[in-house]
Amino acid sequence: MKLRAVIERITYQNGENGYSILKARVKGYDDLVTLVGNMLDVTVGTALVADGQWKVNRQYGSQFVVENIIEHDSKRLAEVDGIGPKRIKKIHDSWMKQLDIKDV
């Protein structure tokens, strides 16, 4: 199964192996969706297409376990209904700032 998501919040991220727990906005879901898996260099505002499977964790509830991130490109946000050019630019600019900070 594939989900198109925009990362809203990073709950946990291991800098060594990339294991992350993320909250994302996904079209068709009212609440934020929890994504878990190895996702290196994912920041808030990242748009991505994740390939994976749903599972239910006894403690944390429904989660989408990411097996492969197909793409993370802010330009793909244009494909999401309700996100216009101004918001895309803000997300992209924020993403670039985060990349600059990461490089330092």
C-alpha positions, 0 to 999 in steps of 0.5 A: 500500500502507498500513502502520500503524506506531509510530515507535520511532527517528528515524535522520535528520530534516531540519527544513527539508523534513521528509525523514526516515528512521525505524524503526517497529514494524509488525504482522506484521513481526518486525524494525523497518521503515525508513520514508523520505520527507517526514514533518514533525513525526513524533516517537518514539511517533507512531502513523501510517498511511503510504501508499507503496511498498516499494523495495530500496536497494542499500546500506540494504536494504528500505525503505518509501517514504512518499508520504502520511501519512494520520493520526498520532494516538496514540489509534489505537494502541488498534487495534494488538494487544498495546498496552494503555491504560497503554502508550498513555498513556505514548506519548501523554504522551511525544508531548505532551512532545516537542511542548512542547519543539518549541514552545520 
